[in-house]
């Protein structure tokens, strides 16, 4: 199996690091609103592409698919996904890193949570690193599996950090500050 020339070769250690860098959504979060981070700028899918893939849907809209820095515990435990991971480990143990890397990547994609947004002209698009709040639900897949769903996704604007100016001599002359006092601004004349 071939990989792209620029693609990073994944081994078990790298795959594990990616898994551990994401939050893991379990059944305890179903019905809860959670804050998650978007990973990547989204993949555009035209209505025509969707219709070609799944011709029996009721309606099609141009949309973006966005990944979240989150794993689905449901998908992680699904038999076919565990088999991908097992096959990747086996390929790595035999030295076939191209196959192992491709299988690790398939596993990582299979367990990652994502959501769809209908494309709307003039509306702000989500971007890599954006924080969102969303509601976690469940649904049955076409294959008959239970899957976590992400709905009611809303952008969370970052908190602006105010500029603080310190007077070095005032810092030296005063007693050692507590952690809270270090974060408090010091007024500087002029």
C-alpha positions in Angstrom: 0.0 0.0 0.0 1.4 3.4 -1.0 1.5 6.5 1.0 1.9 10.1 -0.2 5.5 11.2 -0.4 4.9 14.0 2.1 2.8 12.0 4.5 4.1 11.3 8.0 4.7 7.6 8.6 2.8 6.5 11.6 4.0 3.9 14.0 2.3 2.6 17.2 4.0 5.3 19.3 2.9 8.1 17.0 -0.7 6.8 16.7 -0.9 6.5 20.5 0.3 10.1 20.9 -2.4 11.3 18.5 -5.1 9.3 20.3 -3.9 10.7 23.6 -3.8 14.3 22.3 -7.5 14.2 21.7 -10.3 14.2 24.3 -12.3 11.0 24.4 -16.1 11.3 24.4 -17.8 8.5 26.3 -21.5 7.7 26.9 -21.4 9.8 30.1 -21.4 12.9 27.8 -24.6 11.9 25.8 -27.1 14.7 26.3 -24.4 17.1 27.6 -23.0 20.3 26.0 -19.2 20.1 25.7 -16.5 22.4 24.5 -14.2 20.9 21.8 -11.5 22.1 19.4 -11.7 21.9 15.6 -8.9 20.2 13.9 -8.2 21.3 10.3 -10.2 23.7 8.1 -12.9 21.2 7.0 -13.5 19.2 3.9 -16.0 20.7 1.4 -18.6 18.3 -0.1 -20.9 19.5 -2.8 -24.5 18.4 -2.9 -23.8 16.5 -6.2 -20.9 14.5 -4.6 -23.2 13.6 -1.7 -26.0 12.5 -4.1 -23.5 10.3 -6.0 -22.4 8.6 -2.7 -25.8 8.2 -1.1 -28.5 8.5 -3.8 -31.5 7.8 -1.5 -31.3 10.8 0.8 -34.1 13.3 0.9 -32.1 16.5 0.4 -28.6 17.6 -0.4 -26.8 20.8 0.5 -23.2 21.9 -0.1 -21.5 21.3 3.2 -18.3 21.2 5.1 -17.2 18.3 7.3 -15.1 19.3 10.3 -13.0 17.1 12.5 -12.8 17.6 16.2 -9.8 16.9 18.5 -11.9 14.2 20.0 -12.2 10.4 19.9 -15.4 8.4 20.1 -15.2 5.7 22.7 -17.9 3.9 20.9 -15.9 3.8 17.6 -12.7 2.9 19.5 -14.3 -0.2 20.9 -16.0 -1.3 17.6 -14.8 -4.6 16.4 -13.9 -3.6 12.8 -11.9 -0.6 14.2 -10.0 -2.7 16.7 -9.2 -5.1 13.8 -7.6 -2.1 11.9 -5.5 -1.4 14.9 -4.5 -5.1 15.3 -3.6 -5.3 11.6 -1.5 -2.1 11.9 0.4 -3.5 14.8 1.0 -6.8 12.9 2.2 -4.9 9.8 4.6 -2.8 12.0 6.0 -5.9 13.7 6.9 -7.3 10.2 8.5 -4.1 9.2 5.9 -3.1 6.6 5.6 0.5 7.8 3.8 1.8 4.7 0.9 -0.6 5.4 1.1 -0.1 9.1 0.9 3.7 8.7 -2.1 3.5 6.4 -3.9 1.3 8.8 -3.1 3.5 11.8 -4.4 6.5 9.8 -7.6 4.6 8.9 -8.1 3.8 12.6 -7.5 7.4 13.7 -10.0 8.6 11.1 -12.6 6.0 12.1 -12.5 7.0 15.8 -12.4 10.8 15.3 -15.6 12.8 16.0 -16.7 15.1 13.2 -19.7 17.2 12.3 -21.3 18.7 9.2 -22.2 22.4 8.5 -24.2 23.5 5.6 -22.2 26.0 3.5 -23.7 29.5 3.6 -22.3 32.4 1.7 -21.1 35.3 3.9 -21.3 33.2 7.1 -18.1 32.8 9.1 -16.4 29.5 8.4 -14.9 27.3 11.1 -11.1 27.2 11.1 -8.4 25.0 12.6 -8.0 25.6 16.3 -11.5 27.2 16.8 -13.2 26.2 20.0 -16.9 25.2 19.7 -19.6 24.1 22.1 -21.8 21.3 20.9 -24.3 18.8 22.2 -23.4 15.1 22.2 -26.1 12.6 21.1 -26.3 9.1 19.6 -27.6 7.6 16.4 -27.7 4.3 14.7 -25.4 4.1 11.6 -26.3 2.5 8.3 -24.2 -0.4 9.4 -26.3 -0.8 12.5 -23.8 0.6 15.0 -24.5 3.1 17.7 -22.4 6.3 17.1 -22.0 9.5 18.9 -23.3 12.6 17.1 -22.4 16.2 17.4 -25.1 18.8 17.0 -26.0 22.4 17.8 -22.4 23.4 17.1 -21.5 27.0 18.0 -18.3 29.0 17.8 -16.7 30.1 21.1 -14.8 33.4 20.7 -11.5 33.5 22.4 -11.1 35.5 25.6 -8.9 38.5 25.0 -6.0 38.9 27.3 -5.5 42.5 28.4 -2.1 44.1 28.2 -0.5 44.4 31.6 2.5 46.8 32.2 4.8 46.3 35.1 7.2 48.7 36.8 10.3 46.6 37.5 11.4 48.7 40.5 8.0 48.3 42.1 8.2 44.6 41.6 11.6 44.4 43.2 10.8 46.7 46.2 7.6 44.9 47.1 7.5 41.6 49.0 7.3 38.4 46.9 3.9 38.3 45.2 1.5 35.5 45.4 0.4 33.8 42.2 -2.8 35.9 42.2 -0.9 39.1 42.7 1.5 38.4 39.8 -1.5 38.3 37.5 -2.9 41.6 38.8 -1.8 44.6 36.7 0.5 47.2 38.2 -0.3 50.8 37.4 2.6 52.6 35.7 2.6 56.4 35.6 3.3 58.0 32.2 
